[in-house]
Amino acid sequence: MEGVGASLAMGIPARLFYVIMRIVPPKIRSRMWKGLYQRMANSQTDSDFRFMNYGFEDDDRPLLKEGDEPNRLFIQLYNMNVRDTELQGKSVLEVGSGRGGGASWIAKTMHPETLVAVDYSGKAVRLCSKWYSNQKNLTFREGNAESLPLESNTFDVVYNVESSHCYANIPAFLSEVHRVLKPGGKFCWTDLRDRKSMDSLHEQFLEAGFEIDSNSEITENVVSALDKIDRDRRKMIRDRAPASLRKSFETFGGVPGTPIYEALKSGRISYFRYRLTSSRS
Ligand SMILES: C[S@@+](CC[C@H](N)C(=O)[O-])C[C@H]1O[C@@H](n2cnc3c(N)ncnc32)[C@H](O)[C@@H]1O
């Protein structure tokens, strides 16, 4: 089915792909996303390209090492998602870690005892295992968010950045996060949704056994980052992506003028952040 995902994902124009993604059943959508990310890991093996999110900007500008500075806005989305949660000395899990830039930054600056980073693109996981092999508190694992290959009651903190919109079965994902968290563990989630889906996700968080510590809408901060990233992202796509994929990369990269950016700008979709506590033992 992965092949079907890839051909569906890449054999059609980006705008049509975006429309199809909004109407196809969740299982097919999830396969299409997987095809897209596997193809991206295959065609983009450049280790400079370590983040696949839309970025975040506010007044909190963490001090970064020189090598991390080009990725500041993407790192700031990660930082925003976990900055009110203690990670030092903790057992931490990222679900949907992509090309590992966020997990690597958190593992080296926030000093968790262990950080396990899971993604269902086996190709991305193999790239990450090679790139970050010198970080002893960080490991990458291939796995599906909806059936995590991990023991129950293991993690103090689980976080998830701009990944859950790809999942076929959100209740299964939330039940898995709840299962692998220790009682009282924290779940830091951030992603984009339309208002109706967010309302239903809010209920699903509660039904899965989470208490809501805080939640906020951060669309303006994300759009502001997308505006800043625009020139560099277009250049990177022009320089690196094959011509047949450029439009798709621009659309999913949230470049101004493409559908996802315009939907964020107009309020048809918004970007949210929730911090939750696992409330059942
Ligand atoms: C937009 S990227 C974000 C990656 C990373 N969090 C970042 O900010 O750079 C979404 C990621 O979610 C992963 N993903 C999508 N569906 C998944 C699933 N069901 N299980 C695990 N990972 C999934 C994709 O492979 C991709 O790496």
The ligand as an ORCA input file, in Angstrom:
! r2SCAN-3c Opt
* xyz 0 1
  C       5.168     17.542      9.113
  S       6.241     16.245      9.598
  C       6.833     16.862     11.143
  C       8.098     16.195     11.567
  C       8.740     16.765     12.834
  N       7.856     16.676     13.960
  C       9.183     18.201     12.628
  O       8.577     19.103     13.231
  O      10.143     18.428     11.877
  C       5.116     14.939     10.107
  C       5.828     13.646     10.521
  O       4.863     12.744     11.064
  C       5.202     11.421     10.648
  N       3.997     10.583     10.733
  C       2.867     10.721     10.030
  N       1.993      9.766     10.364
  C       2.580      8.990     11.314
  C       2.162      7.861     12.064
  N       0.956      7.310     11.900
  N       3.021      7.358     12.977
  C       4.256      7.926     13.165
  N       4.694      8.998     12.481
  C       3.862      9.532     11.572
  C       5.702     11.610      9.218
  O       6.470     10.504      8.762
  C       6.508     12.902      9.364
  O       7.834     12.620      9.706
*
